[in-house]
Amino acid sequence: MKEQPIETTPTEVVNDTITNLFTYVNYFLVAGLVVLLTYMTIRDFKKKQREKKLAQEREAYNNQFDNEEEKEEL
């Protein structure tokens, strides 16, 4: 049995190439969005931790002066 060559027209080749190109661009954009979302999540988490630490330091600083004032009153 002899194999028959598959005939493709230039428009089919162009359409397949464009489809493949858009597919890979789509993959690239989705990967970029995942990276951006991960970065923003980590940044927000670190920011909240930093704010929490500053609030604790501020509270400790204020308590230090409150304790000194109580000692002076006695």
DSSP file (Angstrom, degrees, kcal/mol; ACC not computed):
  #  RESIDUE AA STRUCTURE BP1 BP2  ACC     N-H-->O    O-->H-N    N-H-->O    O-->H-N    TCO  KAPPA ALPHA  PHI   PSI    X-CA   Y-CA   Z-CA
    1    1 A M              0   0    0      0, 0.0     2,-0.4     0, 0.0     0, 0.0   0.000 360.0 360.0 360.0 131.3    0.0    0.0    0.0
    2    2 A K        -     0   0    0      1,-0.0     2,-0.3     0, 0.0     0, 0.0  -0.766 360.0-124.8 -94.7 134.1    1.3    3.3   -1.0
    3    3 A E        -     0   0    0     -2,-0.4    -1,-0.0     1,-0.0     0, 0.0  -0.585  20.6-139.4 -78.1 135.4    0.9    6.3    1.4
    4    4 A Q        -     0   0    0     -2,-0.3     2,-0.1     1,-0.0    -1,-0.0  -0.794  21.7-114.9 -93.6 135.2   -0.8    9.2    0.0
    5    5 A P        -     0   0    0      0, 0.0     2,-0.5     0, 0.0    -1,-0.0  -0.398  27.9-117.0 -68.3 143.4    0.6   12.6    0.9
    6    6 A I        -     0   0    0     -2,-0.1     2,-0.6     1,-0.0     0, 0.0  -0.691  26.5-141.0 -82.7 126.0   -1.6   14.9    3.0
    7    7 A E        -     0   0    0     -2,-0.5     2,-0.4    -3,-0.0    -1,-0.0  -0.763  22.8-180.0 -91.9 126.1   -2.5   18.0    1.1
    8    8 A T        -     0   0    0     -2,-0.6    -2,-0.0     4,-0.0     0, 0.0  -0.973  19.8-136.4-124.4 141.3   -2.6   21.2    3.1
    9    9 A T    >>  -     0   0    0     -2,-0.4     4,-1.8     1,-0.1     3,-0.5  -0.595  25.5-114.0 -90.1 156.4   -3.4   24.6    1.8
   10   10 A P  H 3> S+     0   0    0      0, 0.0     4,-2.4     0, 0.0     5,-0.2   0.827 115.7  58.1 -58.9 -31.5   -1.3   27.6    2.8
   11   11 A T  H 3> S+     0   0    0      2,-0.2     4,-2.6     1,-0.2     5,-0.2   0.879 104.5  50.7 -68.2 -35.5   -4.4   29.1    4.6
   12   12 A E  H <> S+     0   0    0     -3,-0.5     4,-2.6     2,-0.2    -1,-0.2   0.907 110.5  49.3 -65.7 -40.7   -4.6   26.0    6.8
   13   13 A V  H  X S+     0   0    0     -4,-1.8     4,-2.3     2,-0.2    -2,-0.2   0.925 112.7  47.2 -63.9 -44.0   -0.9   26.3    7.7
   14   14 A V  H  X S+     0   0    0     -4,-2.4     4,-2.6     2,-0.2     5,-0.2   0.916 112.3  49.9 -63.9 -43.7   -1.3   30.0    8.5
   15   15 A N  H  X S+     0   0    0     -4,-2.6     4,-2.5     1,-0.2    -2,-0.2   0.910 111.8  47.6 -63.0 -42.3   -4.4   29.3   10.6
   16   16 A D  H  X S+     0   0    0     -4,-2.6     4,-2.6     2,-0.2    -1,-0.2   0.902 112.2  50.2 -64.8 -39.9   -2.7   26.6   12.6
   17   17 A T  H  X S+     0   0    0     -4,-2.3     4,-2.5     2,-0.2    -2,-0.2   0.920 112.1  46.8 -64.6 -43.7    0.4   28.8   13.1
   18   18 A I  H  X S+     0   0    0     -4,-2.6     4,-2.6     2,-0.2     5,-0.2   0.908 112.3  50.9 -64.7 -41.8   -1.8   31.7   14.4
   19   19 A T  H  X S+     0   0    0     -4,-2.5     4,-2.1    -5,-0.2    -2,-0.2   0.929 112.0  46.7 -61.9 -45.5   -3.7   29.3   16.6
   20   20 A N  H  X S+     0   0    0     -4,-2.6     4,-2.4     2,-0.2     5,-0.2   0.905 111.3  52.4 -62.8 -41.2   -0.5   27.9   18.1
   21   21 A L  H  X S+     0   0    0     -4,-2.5     4,-2.3     1,-0.2    -2,-0.2   0.937 111.0  45.7 -61.3 -47.6    0.9   31.4   18.6
   22   22 A F  H  X S+     0   0    0     -4,-2.6     4,-2.3     1,-0.2    -1,-0.2   0.859 110.3  55.7 -64.8 -34.5   -2.2   32.6   20.5
   23   23 A T  H  X S+     0   0    0     -4,-2.1     4,-2.2    -5,-0.2    -2,-0.2   0.941 110.5  43.6 -62.4 -46.7   -2.2   29.4   22.6
   24   24 A Y  H  X S+     0   0    0     -4,-2.4     4,-2.3     2,-0.2    -2,-0.2   0.863 112.3  52.6 -69.5 -35.0    1.4   30.0   23.7
   25   25 A V  H  X S+     0   0    0     -4,-2.3     4,-2.4    -5,-0.2    -1,-0.2   0.901 108.9  51.8 -64.0 -39.5    0.7   33.7   24.3
   26   26 A N  H  X S+     0   0    0     -4,-2.3     4,-2.5     2,-0.2    -2,-0.2   0.931 109.2  49.0 -61.0 -46.8   -2.2   32.6   26.5
   27   27 A Y  H  X S+     0   0    0     -4,-2.2     4,-2.5     1,-0.2    -2,-0.2   0.916 111.0  50.8 -58.4 -43.5    0.0   30.3   28.5
   28   28 A F  H  X S+     0   0    0     -4,-2.3     4,-2.3     1,-0.2    -2,-0.2   0.913 110.9  48.0 -62.1 -44.2    2.6   33.1   28.9
   29   29 A L  H  X S+     0   0    0     -4,-2.4     4,-2.4     2,-0.2    -1,-0.2   0.901 111.4  49.7 -65.3 -41.3   -0.1   35.5   30.2
   30   30 A V  H  X S+     0   0    0     -4,-2.5     4,-2.2     2,-0.2    -1,-0.2   0.918 111.1  49.4 -64.4 -42.4   -1.6   33.0   32.6
   31   31 A A  H  X S+     0   0    0     -4,-2.5     4,-2.3    -5,-0.2    -2,-0.2   0.906 110.6  51.2 -62.7 -40.8    1.9   32.2   34.0
   32   32 A G  H  X S+     0   0    0     -4,-2.3     4,-2.6     1,-0.2    -2,-0.2   0.903 109.5  49.7 -61.9 -41.9    2.5   35.9   34.4
   33   33 A L  H  X S+     0   0    0     -4,-2.4     4,-2.7     2,-0.2    -1,-0.2   0.883 109.6  51.2 -65.4 -38.3   -0.7   36.4   36.3
   34   34 A V  H  X S+     0   0    0     -4,-2.2     4,-2.3     2,-0.2    -2,-0.2   0.925 111.9  47.0 -64.2 -43.9    0.1   33.5   38.6
   35   35 A V  H  X S+     0   0    0     -4,-2.3     4,-2.5     2,-0.2    -2,-0.2   0.923 113.6  48.5 -63.2 -44.2    3.5   35.0   39.3
   36   36 A L  H  X S+     0   0    0     -4,-2.6     4,-2.5     1,-0.2    -2,-0.2   0.913 111.8  48.7 -63.5 -43.4    2.0   38.4   39.9
   37   37 A L  H  X S+     0   0    0     -4,-2.7     4,-2.2     2,-0.2    -1,-0.2   0.905 112.1  49.0 -63.4 -41.7   -0.7   37.1   42.2
   38   38 A T  H  X S+     0   0    0     -4,-2.3     4,-2.4    -5,-0.2     5,-0.2   0.927 111.8  49.1 -63.3 -45.1    1.9   35.1   44.2
   39   39 A Y  H  X S+     0   0    0     -4,-2.5     4,-2.6     1,-0.2    -2,-0.2   0.922 112.2  47.7 -60.4 -45.6    4.1   38.2   44.6
   40   40 A M  H  X S+     0   0    0     -4,-2.5     4,-2.5     2,-0.2    -1,-0.2   0.884 111.3  51.1 -66.1 -38.0    1.2   40.4   45.7
   41   41 A T  H  X S+     0   0    0     -4,-2.2     4,-2.2     2,-0.2    -1,-0.2   0.936 112.8  44.9 -64.1 -46.4    0.1   37.8   48.2
   42   42 A I  H  X S+     0   0    0     -4,-2.4     4,-2.4     1,-0.2    -2,-0.2   0.905 113.0  51.8 -64.5 -40.9    3.5   37.4   49.7
   43   43 A R  H  X S+     0   0    0     -4,-2.6     4,-2.2    -5,-0.2    -2,-0.2   0.916 111.1  46.8 -62.5 -43.8    4.0   41.2   49.8
   44   44 A D  H  X S+     0   0    0     -4,-2.5     4,-2.4     2,-0.2    -1,-0.2   0.890 111.2  51.9 -65.7 -38.7    0.7   41.8   51.6
   45   45 A F  H  X S+     0   0    0     -4,-2.2     4,-2.1     2,-0.2    -2,-0.2   0.928 111.7  46.0 -63.3 -44.6    1.5   39.0   54.1
   46   46 A K  H  X S+     0   0    0     -4,-2.4     4,-2.5     1,-0.2    -2,-0.2   0.885 111.1  53.5 -65.3 -37.7    4.9   40.6   54.9
   47   47 A K  H  X S+     0   0    0     -4,-2.2     4,-2.5     2,-0.2    -2,-0.2   0.916 109.3  47.9 -64.0 -43.1    3.3   44.0   55.2
   48   48 A K  H  X S+     0   0    0     -4,-2.4     4,-2.3     2,-0.2    -1,-0.2   0.894 111.4  50.7 -65.2 -39.3    0.7   42.8   57.7
   49   49 A Q  H  X S+     0   0    0     -4,-2.1     4,-2.4     2,-0.2    -2,-0.2   0.922 110.9  48.9 -63.3 -42.4    3.5   41.1   59.7
   50   50 A R  H  X S+     0   0    0     -4,-2.5     4,-2.4     1,-0.2    -2,-0.2   0.911 111.6  48.8 -63.8 -42.9    5.5   44.3   59.7
   51   51 A E  H  X S+     0   0    0     -4,-2.5     4,-2.3     2,-0.2    -1,-0.2   0.896 111.1  50.5 -63.8 -39.6    2.5   46.3   60.8
   52   52 A K  H  X S+     0   0    0     -4,-2.3     4,-2.1     2,-0.2    -2,-0.2   0.915 110.9  48.7 -64.2 -42.8    1.7   43.8   63.6
   53   53 A K  H  X S+     0   0    0     -4,-2.4     4,-2.4     1,-0.2    -2,-0.2   0.904 111.1  50.0 -64.4 -41.7    5.4   44.0   64.8
   54   54 A L  H  X S+     0   0    0     -4,-2.4     4,-2.6     1,-0.2    -1,-0.2   0.890 109.1  52.1 -63.9 -39.0    5.3   47.8   64.8
   55   55 A A  H  X S+     0   0    0     -4,-2.3     4,-2.3     2,-0.2    -1,-0.2   0.899 110.2  48.5 -64.5 -40.0    2.1   47.8   66.8
   56   56 A Q  H  X S+     0   0    0     -4,-2.1     4,-2.5     2,-0.2    -2,-0.2   0.913 112.6  47.8 -65.6 -42.0    3.6   45.5   69.4
   57   57 A E  H  X S+     0   0    0     -4,-2.4     4,-2.4     2,-0.2    -2,-0.2   0.902 112.0  50.0 -64.9 -40.4    6.7   47.7   69.6
   58   58 A R  H  X S+     0   0    0     -4,-2.6     4,-2.6     2,-0.2    -2,-0.2   0.912 111.1  49.1 -63.2 -42.8    4.6   50.8   69.9
   59   59 A E  H  X S+     0   0    0     -4,-2.3     4,-2.5     2,-0.2    -2,-0.2   0.913 111.9  48.3 -63.5 -43.5    2.5   49.2   72.7
   60   60 A A  H  X S+     0   0    0     -4,-2.5     4,-1.8     2,-0.2    -2,-0.2   0.893 111.7  50.3 -64.3 -39.3    5.6   48.1   74.6
   61   61 A Y  H  X S+     0   0    0     -4,-2.4     4,-1.4     2,-0.2    -2,-0.2   0.920 112.5  46.1 -64.5 -44.6    7.1   51.6   74.2
   62   62 A N  H  X S+     0   0    0     -4,-2.6     4,-1.9     1,-0.2    -2,-0.2   0.890 111.1  52.6 -66.5 -38.8    3.9   53.2   75.5
   63   63 A N  H  X S+     0   0    0     -4,-2.5     4,-2.5     1,-0.2    -1,-0.2   0.845 102.6  60.1 -64.8 -33.2    3.7   50.7   78.4
   64   64 A Q  H  X S+     0   0    0     -4,-1.8     4,-1.7     1,-0.2    -1,-0.2   0.929 108.6  42.5 -60.9 -45.6    7.3   51.5   79.4
   65   65 A F  H  X S+     0   0    0     -4,-1.4     4,-2.1     2,-0.2    -1,-0.2   0.851 111.7  54.8 -71.4 -34.2    6.4   55.2   80.0
   66   66 A D  H  X S+     0   0    0     -4,-1.9     4,-2.0     1,-0.2    -2,-0.2   0.907 108.4  49.4 -62.9 -41.1    3.1   54.3   81.7
   67   67 A N  H  X S+     0   0    0     -4,-2.5     4,-1.8     1,-0.2    -2,-0.2   0.883 109.9  50.8 -66.2 -37.9    5.1   52.1   84.2
   68   68 A E  H  X S+     0   0    0     -4,-1.7     4,-1.8     1,-0.2    -1,-0.2   0.889 109.4  50.8 -66.6 -38.8    7.6   54.9   84.8
   69   69 A E  H  X S+     0   0    0     -4,-2.1     4,-1.8     1,-0.2    -1,-0.2   0.886 108.6  51.8 -65.8 -39.1    4.7   57.4   85.6
   70   70 A E  H  X S+     0   0    0     -4,-2.0     4,-1.2     1,-0.2    -1,-0.2   0.887 108.8  50.9 -64.2 -39.0    3.1   54.9   88.0
   71   71 A K  H  < S+     0   0    0     -4,-1.8    -1,-0.2     1,-0.2    -2,-0.2   0.881 109.1  51.0 -65.9 -38.5    6.4   54.5   89.9
   72   72 A E  H  < S+     0   0    0     -4,-1.8    -1,-0.2     1,-0.2    -2,-0.2   0.857 106.4  55.0 -68.1 -34.4    6.8   58.3   90.2
   73   73 A E  H  <        0   0    0     -4,-1.8    -1,-0.2     1,-0.3    -2,-0.2   0.815 360.0 360.0 -68.8 -29.9    3.3   58.7   91.6
   74   74 A L     <        0   0    0     -4,-1.2    -1,-0.3    -5,-0.1    -2,-0.2   0.484 360.0 360.0 -78.1 360.0    4.1   56.2   94.4
